[in-house]
Amino acid sequence: MEDRGKGILGWIGESGFSLERLTERYPELEILKGVEQNPEYHGEGDVYVHTGMVCDQLFRLSEWNGLTGWEQEILFLAAAFHDIGKPACTKFEDGRWTSPKHTIVGEKVFRAMAYRESGRFGMTFKERELAARLVRFHGLPVWFWKKKRIEYDLFRAAEMVPLRLLYLLAKADARGRLSREPGALEEHGELFAEYGKELGIWERSYSFFNDYTRFQYFQKEDLQPGAQIYDNTRFDVWMMSGLPLAGKDTWIQSVWNKAGGVGGPVISLDEIRRELGISPKDGSGKVANLAIERAKKLLRKKEPFIWNATNLMQETRQRLVRLFAGYGARVHVIYLETPYDELLKRNQTRDRTIPANVLEQMIDKMEMPEPWEGYEVRYLEQQPEEA
């Protein structure tokens, strides 16, 4: 009898690494069936057929038996869901099928799926994020050479995924298709492997001179990774990030304001809304402008503070990070997450509820903070009893 209590990773190996069995247990994969592809690169058929071929090619890789059982399972999972973004992105344009940005969408789709169904997927936060990042970057080994800043993109990816695993996924992806140029994509993957090894990021992220140099490298286009920059930052700013009701206020009260905590001003966009009597449904421009004015006053005085808002989009976070860092602050990004069921429960019991469709849209669109975004990026999981 099938063990419905086992998480997806523990179950994958026991099921014999079968895409068909995985689809029976996780029917979310059914959406891949019937999704058209460009026959120039995918003469084998629809996305589901291609996915099956990719999964099959994993076992044929010479490196497969050298992987740990956990690595095999995480790779198989990433292969099974690597094109999960294509159904939402595929369109017929200029006489051919195309799926622009399907890797970016696929990362979000997988994350939201595994988050909402955490009981069924049974993955830890780190496992879920590794799988999501593998989905996001699975095309990098094939197309990295076309990037404007090749080294930057490889260093950035290495902050989130082991390049050797990404390489294997891309190799299986290249082999799991019928292409008019067989072998060309795989050759690009081999160049990716050589470059990653040469840069010293094949097994792990790059070891920068210090955290400040690492932060500056990802903020400036002309900085070399081997630079040695003196850390002249003078104070800290903490930026909260996470869905509404994830526990940001609770964390601030327990860590920031209590005895032993850092203490100091908190700039909360929700508090400013209440202060001005502005509904969450109304425009946020006035609230954001006032928050920025208050932040600049503290920044000029080099005074530590917390910026408390959802900050779910990378563009928003980076705009604020650049502002704070421009005044000489060390910017720490604190991402908080609480289980999906607990999130819904809290929304039902709070005074000002968030419309269900708005909350679901936030989950679907959220961009997880990447490790390079701040001087430090921390990921914290808030449990129900911590609410």
C-alpha positions, 0 to 999 in steps of 0.5 A: 500500500502506498505510503501517503505520509512519506515526503516526496524526496524519500518516496522518489527513490523507493518508487524507482525514480518513475515519472509516471508514478510521481505523476500519479502521486503529484497530479500537478505534473499532468499540466505538462501534457499537451503543451506544445514546443518548438520542434527545432529543439523539441522534435520529441513532442509535448513538454510531458514527453520531453520531461520523461526523456530528461528523467530517463537520461539522468540514470544514463549519466556516468556521474549518476552512481557517484551521487548520494541518494539524496542528491539523486532524489533532488535532481530527479525532482528538479528534472520532473518539474524543470519545465513546470513554468511552460504551461503558463508561458507557452505561446505561438508567436512569429510562426513558432512555439516559444516559452519566454521566461519559463524558468523564472515562472517555473521557480515561482510555480514550484515554490508556491506549490510546495509551500501550499502543499507542504504536508504532501510534499514533505520538504524542508525549507532548504530542500524546497528552495534548492529544488526551486533554484534548480528549476530557475537556473536549469537553462544557465549551463546551456545559455550562459555564454550569451550573458552580458556578464558571464562571471557575474551570472555564474557567481550569482547562481553558485550562491544558491545551487551547487553548479555540479548538480545544475550541470547534470540537470542541464546535461540530462535536459540537453539529451532528453530531446530530439533536436536538429542540432544534437550535441550543441547544447551539451557542448555548451554545458561542458564549457559551463563546467570548465568555466565553473571549475576554473572560477573555483565555484564548482562545489560551493559559492565563491569565497570573497575577501569578506562579507562587504566585498561580497556585497559590493561585488553583486552591487557594482558591475566593474568590481572583480571577485578577488578584490579586497575592500575594507569594510567601512560600514558604520551601522546596521539596518535590518530589512524584513521580508515575508508574506503578511502574517508570517510573523515579522512583528512577533520577531521584532518584538522578541528579538529587537525590542526585548532585553538583550535585543538591539532596540531602536526605531522601527519603520513599519508601513502598516503602522504608517497606514494606521497612523494616516488612516489609509486602507490597505486597498488604497494606493501606497505611494503616500505611505512609502514616501513618508517611510522613506523620509523617516528612514533618511533622517535615521540614515543621516544620523547613522542610527540603526533601524528596522524597515518592516514591510513585506518586501516580496519583490526583488526590485523593491528590496534592491532599491531600498538596499541601495538607498540604505547602503548609500549612507554607509549601512550594513543591510541585513535582509531577514526573511520570515516564513510560516506554514501556509495553513497557519497563514490562513488561520491567522488571516481569519482571526486578525482584525483587518483581514487580507482578501483571500485572492490578494494573499494567494496572488502574493504567494504566487508572485513572491520572489524569494530573497537571494543570498547576495541581496544584502550584507547578510540574508537570513531565512527564518521559519516561524512555527504556529506556537511562535505566533 
